[in-house]
Amino acid sequence: MHAAGLDPAYIPGLVPVRPAGADGASEAGPEQSGEATPTDAAPAEEAFDAKAREDPAGEGDDGPVFEVSDRRGAIVADRAGITFRLDAEEAEFSWDEIGAVEIDTPRFGRRFGVTVYVSDRRWFQVDVEAPSRGVLKEWAAELDTVLDARFEEPEA
């Protein structure tokens, strides 16, 4: 069964399911067998996950990593910086360009918001929906651990 998330051109009841050969799949493709395959995942999500796991310098991870996601967005804070993803858009911020990071956990609701400030007049925000309210405090503590490791206060 097709979903609009996998095929944006598909509208249930109005547009027929594309034949298996139309998009390069074989005659006995996953649409006919009802099985999901790894190729059903969105390419943007696969690229984002691969980028988050890669180690470009060939070094081991030198600090804590924070990663959360929901059906639309993701927030990753690792040794390279902070990466936001919302649908197919992605924004990367290295630690040297980040001026401040703000965490927003609302009193009511399950939205976990992170705002990255790059200058006084420029900031970027993304929200991720938590599975439960209790997870919000855990996520805030985990992100605080990463931020503490990256933004060390100079000793006076």
Backbone bond lengths (Angstrom), bond angles and torsions (degrees), N, CA, C in turn:
res aa  C-N    CA-C-N  psi(-1)  N-CA   C-N-CA  omega(-1)  CA-C   N-CA-C  phi
1 M - - - 1.434 - - 1.527 108.28 -
2 H 1.300 117.30 131.97 1.456 122.16 178.17 1.517 110.24 -81.95
3 A 1.285 115.12 148.84 1.460 120.98 172.63 1.514 107.99 -122.25
4 A 1.310 116.89 152.62 1.459 120.55 -178.57 1.519 111.24 -62.66
5 G 1.333 117.91 -26.41 1.457 121.22 178.55 1.510 112.75 -67.80
6 L 1.336 117.59 -29.55 1.458 120.75 179.26 1.512 112.17 -90.45
7 D 1.303 117.18 -31.38 1.456 121.46 -179.68 1.519 108.09 -135.60
8 P 1.358 117.47 94.80 1.457 119.80 -175.52 1.523 114.07 -62.92
9 A 1.331 117.99 -17.65 1.459 120.22 179.66 1.527 111.73 -82.15
10 Y 1.326 117.60 -10.58 1.453 121.26 -177.28 1.528 110.83 -85.73
11 I 1.322 116.70 124.77 1.459 122.83 175.43 1.525 106.20 -122.45
12 P 1.340 117.54 114.98 1.460 120.22 -176.32 1.516 111.89 -55.39
13 G 1.308 116.50 130.96 1.447 122.27 177.28 1.513 114.21 86.24
14 L 1.322 118.76 -20.16 1.452 121.41 -179.29 1.525 113.08 -107.47
15 V 1.304 115.95 -37.84 1.463 120.82 -177.18 1.522 108.38 -115.07
16 P 1.341 117.80 127.79 1.455 118.92 179.47 1.531 110.52 -70.76
17 V 1.322 115.01 157.25 1.452 120.94 177.01 1.520 108.84 -63.06
18 R 1.327 116.65 135.87 1.455 120.39 179.04 1.523 110.05 -65.59
19 P 1.340 116.83 141.22 1.456 118.44 176.60 1.524 110.01 -64.31
20 A 1.327 116.12 153.69 1.461 121.39 -176.36 1.520 111.30 -60.62
21 G 1.302 119.78 -34.33 1.460 122.19 -177.65 1.522 112.71 -78.97
22 A 1.323 119.45 -12.34 1.458 121.98 -175.39 1.523 112.74 -70.90
23 D 1.331 117.54 -32.57 1.458 119.25 -179.24 1.519 112.52 -106.98
24 G 1.302 118.13 16.91 1.462 121.86 175.91 1.516 113.47 92.35
25 A 1.326 119.41 0.92 1.456 121.01 179.42 1.525 109.81 -80.82
26 S 1.304 115.76 159.39 1.463 120.06 179.82 1.517 110.50 -73.19
27 E 1.334 116.89 170.06 1.463 121.47 -178.43 1.522 111.49 -61.87
28 A 1.328 118.57 -36.76 1.460 121.81 179.99 1.521 108.95 -102.61
29 G 1.308 117.28 56.07 1.461 123.41 -176.33 1.515 111.35 -77.95
30 P 1.327 117.29 180.00 1.454 121.29 -177.61 1.518 113.50 -65.24
31 E 1.355 118.39 -22.35 1.456 119.78 179.09 1.530 110.61 -65.95
32 Q 1.348 116.65 -35.15 1.460 119.91 -177.88 1.522 111.45 -83.94
33 S 1.324 117.31 -33.81 1.456 119.16 -176.85 1.524 112.40 -84.68
34 G 1.344 117.67 -16.72 1.455 120.89 179.39 1.518 112.97 81.64
35 E 1.340 118.35 5.82 1.449 121.44 -179.70 1.520 110.17 -94.96
36 A 1.297 116.08 144.50 1.461 120.46 175.04 1.520 108.71 -91.27
37 T 1.298 116.62 139.09 1.462 120.99 179.34 1.516 109.19 -120.10
38 P 1.328 118.32 164.15 1.461 119.93 178.73 1.519 112.81 -61.34
39 T 1.328 118.19 -22.19 1.459 119.92 179.91 1.524 111.44 -74.57
40 D 1.344 118.19 -10.99 1.457 121.14 177.85 1.524 111.77 -73.29
41 A 1.353 118.14 -20.23 1.463 120.98 -178.75 1.519 109.86 -68.10
42 A 1.299 114.82 151.83 1.463 119.87 -179.69 1.523 110.20 -69.77
43 P 1.339 118.33 136.58 1.453 120.60 -178.99 1.528 113.16 -61.32
44 A 1.327 117.71 -33.50 1.463 120.03 179.86 1.525 110.73 -64.55
45 E 1.333 117.19 -39.63 1.457 120.23 178.67 1.515 110.92 -66.22
46 E 1.336 117.91 -40.73 1.457 121.29 179.09 1.520 110.53 -63.74
47 A 1.319 117.22 -42.77 1.458 120.64 -179.95 1.526 110.30 -66.12
48 F 1.336 117.47 -39.32 1.458 121.05 179.54 1.518 110.36 -64.89
49 D 1.350 117.67 -45.26 1.452 120.80 179.74 1.521 111.46 -63.53
50 A 1.325 117.51 -41.14 1.462 120.89 179.29 1.519 110.56 -65.46
51 K 1.319 117.23 -40.67 1.467 121.38 -179.63 1.524 110.27 -66.53
52 A 1.328 117.46 -37.53 1.456 120.79 -179.74 1.521 111.78 -68.25
53 R 1.334 118.09 -28.11 1.454 121.68 -177.63 1.519 113.85 -92.55
54 E 1.323 118.10 -17.64 1.456 119.26 -173.89 1.528 111.73 -70.10
55 D 1.324 115.56 154.96 1.452 122.97 -179.04 1.517 107.45 -124.67
56 P 1.355 119.01 85.11 1.455 121.67 -170.98 1.521 114.24 -62.45
57 A 1.309 119.49 -32.58 1.453 120.87 -177.04 1.525 112.25 -86.69
58 G 1.331 117.03 -6.57 1.450 120.60 -178.48 1.517 112.63 74.72
59 E 1.326 117.52 14.13 1.450 121.85 179.56 1.522 109.46 -98.32
60 G 1.309 115.72 163.93 1.454 119.53 173.89 1.517 109.04 -76.74
61 D 1.312 116.91 165.06 1.451 121.23 179.29 1.524 108.59 -69.84
62 D 1.320 116.87 129.48 1.452 120.65 -175.83 1.524 112.73 -103.81
63 G 1.298 118.49 22.43 1.458 120.18 179.22 1.513 111.50 -175.90
64 P 1.318 115.68 177.19 1.465 119.79 -179.79 1.529 111.62 -69.71
65 V 1.317 115.31 155.49 1.463 122.35 -179.87 1.522 108.03 -125.28
66 F 1.337 115.68 139.17 1.462 121.99 177.81 1.516 107.77 -122.13
67 E 1.337 116.97 129.20 1.462 120.74 179.31 1.517 109.77 -147.59
68 V 1.335 115.97 122.81 1.460 122.41 175.33 1.519 108.28 -136.45
69 S 1.331 115.41 152.81 1.462 118.85 178.34 1.516 109.69 -156.26
70 D 1.315 114.31 160.61 1.453 121.42 171.59 1.516 106.72 -133.23
71 R 1.318 117.07 -162.54 1.465 119.94 -174.82 1.521 113.42 -67.78
72 R 1.322 118.53 -22.43 1.469 121.55 -176.99 1.517 114.37 -113.77
73 G 1.315 117.68 -33.08 1.450 118.93 -171.81 1.511 113.17 -135.13
74 A 1.339 114.10 171.07 1.457 120.55 178.20 1.521 109.14 -151.25
75 I 1.338 114.26 152.82 1.459 122.01 175.14 1.517 106.52 -130.44
76 V 1.341 116.46 125.70 1.463 121.38 178.11 1.518 107.67 -128.35
77 A 1.323 116.59 127.05 1.463 122.43 173.53 1.521 106.52 -122.49
78 D 1.330 116.10 115.14 1.457 120.92 -179.12 1.515 109.56 -137.74
79 R 1.322 118.27 -163.24 1.462 120.23 -175.87 1.519 113.20 -68.36
80 A 1.335 118.34 -20.47 1.465 121.56 179.51 1.531 111.86 -81.87
81 G 1.310 117.59 -30.06 1.459 121.49 -177.68 1.511 111.07 149.54
82 I 1.314 116.39 -150.96 1.463 122.03 179.45 1.520 108.18 -115.87
83 T 1.318 115.67 134.49 1.458 121.72 178.90 1.523 108.52 -122.93
84 F 1.338 115.47 130.49 1.460 122.63 175.11 1.518 107.79 -108.69
85 R 1.329 116.34 142.70 1.456 120.64 171.98 1.512 107.68 -135.41
86 L 1.334 115.71 132.86 1.457 122.06 174.80 1.516 106.68 -137.20
87 D 1.317 116.61 114.85 1.460 123.95 -173.76 1.534 108.51 55.59
88 A 1.308 119.08 -118.57 1.466 120.90 -177.44 1.529 112.08 -98.81
89 E 1.326 117.87 0.50 1.462 121.52 -178.88 1.523 110.33 -93.79
90 E 1.328 115.88 145.64 1.450 121.01 -179.34 1.526 109.48 -138.87
91 A 1.326 116.32 140.82 1.466 121.79 177.31 1.524 107.99 -132.47
92 E 1.335 115.45 129.58 1.458 121.24 -179.71 1.518 109.43 -115.09
93 F 1.329 116.26 137.01 1.449 122.33 178.93 1.521 107.68 -129.36
94 S 1.335 116.41 121.15 1.470 119.46 177.15 1.525 108.47 -79.81
95 W 1.330 116.30 159.03 1.461 120.16 -175.36 1.515 112.02 -63.35
96 D 1.344 118.33 -30.44 1.460 119.13 -177.86 1.530 113.20 -74.41
97 E 1.333 118.45 -19.26 1.467 119.97 178.32 1.523 113.15 -96.14
98 I 1.328 118.46 -9.14 1.468 122.34 -179.00 1.520 109.39 -84.36
99 G 1.330 115.66 124.59 1.461 120.75 177.48 1.517 111.89 -88.09
100 A 1.330 116.97 -40.87 1.462 121.88 -179.09 1.521 109.01 -158.15
101 V 1.331 114.84 158.64 1.465 121.70 177.34 1.521 107.46 -131.43
102 E 1.324 115.93 131.42 1.460 121.44 179.67 1.523 108.94 -117.24
103 I 1.327 115.35 134.86 1.464 121.80 178.13 1.518 107.91 -107.55
104 D 1.333 117.00 131.97 1.461 121.57 -179.31 1.519 108.94 -120.85
105 T 1.316 116.47 114.79 1.468 121.88 172.60 1.524 106.58 -118.96
106 P 1.318 117.72 108.00 1.468 120.45 -175.51 1.521 112.41 -67.67
107 R 1.313 114.58 156.81 1.461 120.51 178.82 1.525 110.68 -65.50
108 F 1.320 115.95 -41.55 1.462 121.61 177.45 1.514 108.05 -120.69
109 G 1.294 117.55 141.10 1.458 121.12 -179.99 1.517 111.33 107.85
110 R 1.327 114.97 178.13 1.461 120.51 -175.99 1.522 112.59 -124.72
111 R 1.321 118.41 18.24 1.463 121.22 -178.46 1.525 110.23 -84.84
112 F 1.335 116.21 125.13 1.458 122.52 176.33 1.522 107.09 -102.96
113 G 1.317 117.36 114.14 1.458 121.14 -175.70 1.513 111.85 -109.88
114 V 1.321 115.53 139.32 1.457 121.80 175.58 1.523 107.66 -128.35
115 T 1.332 115.87 130.38 1.455 122.15 177.49 1.514 108.67 -118.18
116 V 1.338 116.33 128.93 1.461 122.37 176.73 1.518 107.59 -106.82
117 Y 1.322 115.95 124.28 1.465 121.79 177.68 1.523 108.68 -100.64
118 V 1.340 116.14 120.02 1.459 120.69 178.78 1.521 111.05 -97.78
119 S 1.296 118.84 -25.35 1.462 123.91 174.74 1.523 107.67 -154.75
120 D 1.331 115.44 -177.73 1.467 118.85 -179.51 1.524 112.35 -64.32
121 R 1.331 116.16 -30.49 1.464 120.06 -175.84 1.512 113.98 -109.74
122 R 1.313 117.74 4.36 1.464 119.79 -174.91 1.522 109.96 -131.17
123 W 1.326 117.49 123.83 1.452 122.21 176.59 1.522 109.10 -147.04
124 F 1.326 114.70 158.53 1.457 121.94 -179.23 1.523 108.09 -135.16
125 Q 1.336 115.23 139.52 1.458 119.94 -175.56 1.524 110.15 -133.90
126 V 1.317 115.80 146.23 1.459 121.52 171.73 1.524 107.90 -143.01
127 D 1.321 115.98 146.16 1.460 123.19 178.34 1.514 109.26 -116.63
128 V 1.327 115.34 141.91 1.463 122.24 176.41 1.523 107.08 -126.26
129 E 1.320 116.39 136.09 1.458 120.22 -179.59 1.525 109.91 -86.32
130 A 1.318 116.05 126.07 1.463 122.35 179.71 1.528 109.91 -83.52
131 P 1.332 117.42 151.53 1.463 119.52 177.61 1.529 113.23 -66.43
132 S 1.358 116.94 -28.38 1.461 120.45 177.31 1.526 108.85 -152.26
133 R 1.324 116.47 164.44 1.463 120.62 -179.67 1.521 112.10 -65.42
134 G 1.320 117.51 -32.18 1.462 121.09 -179.06 1.521 113.04 -64.84
135 V 1.303 117.05 -28.03 1.461 121.83 -179.11 1.527 110.99 -71.03
136 L 1.327 117.91 -26.93 1.463 121.31 -178.43 1.527 111.93 -57.53
137 K 1.329 117.66 -43.81 1.462 120.87 179.75 1.528 111.09 -66.29
138 E 1.333 116.85 -38.12 1.468 120.48 177.41 1.524 110.32 -63.58
139 W 1.338 116.99 -45.18 1.460 120.90 -179.96 1.521 111.02 -62.49
140 A 1.328 117.17 -42.35 1.461 120.43 179.51 1.528 110.66 -62.67
141 A 1.331 117.49 -41.29 1.465 121.04 179.06 1.531 110.89 -66.33
142 E 1.336 117.40 -41.35 1.470 120.75 179.11 1.523 111.03 -64.87
143 L 1.326 118.14 -42.94 1.461 120.84 178.71 1.526 110.61 -67.48
144 D 1.334 117.73 -37.05 1.464 120.67 175.76 1.526 111.31 -59.97
145 T 1.319 117.45 -38.60 1.460 121.66 177.96 1.525 110.92 -61.54
146 V 1.331 116.77 -44.29 1.465 120.84 178.40 1.522 110.26 -65.20
147 L 1.332 117.46 -45.54 1.460 121.02 -178.71 1.527 111.50 -64.61
148 D 1.334 117.54 -38.08 1.464 120.77 177.31 1.530 111.01 -63.05
149 A 1.321 116.83 -36.81 1.460 120.29 179.26 1.528 111.36 -70.39
150 R 1.332 118.19 -30.77 1.463 121.85 -176.34 1.531 112.90 -90.30
151 F 1.332 116.92 -37.29 1.461 121.35 -179.02 1.526 109.44 -107.42
152 E 1.291 116.24 79.07 1.460 119.57 -179.21 1.512 109.60 -81.05
153 E 1.320 115.92 135.54 1.463 122.15 178.04 1.524 108.46 -76.26
154 P 1.337 117.95 134.26 1.470 118.84 176.04 1.522 110.23 -68.89
155 E 1.318 115.37 139.77 1.472 120.59 -178.77 1.522 109.00 -74.36
156 A 1.325 116.74 134.72 1.468 120.59 -177.41 1.510 111.47 -90.78
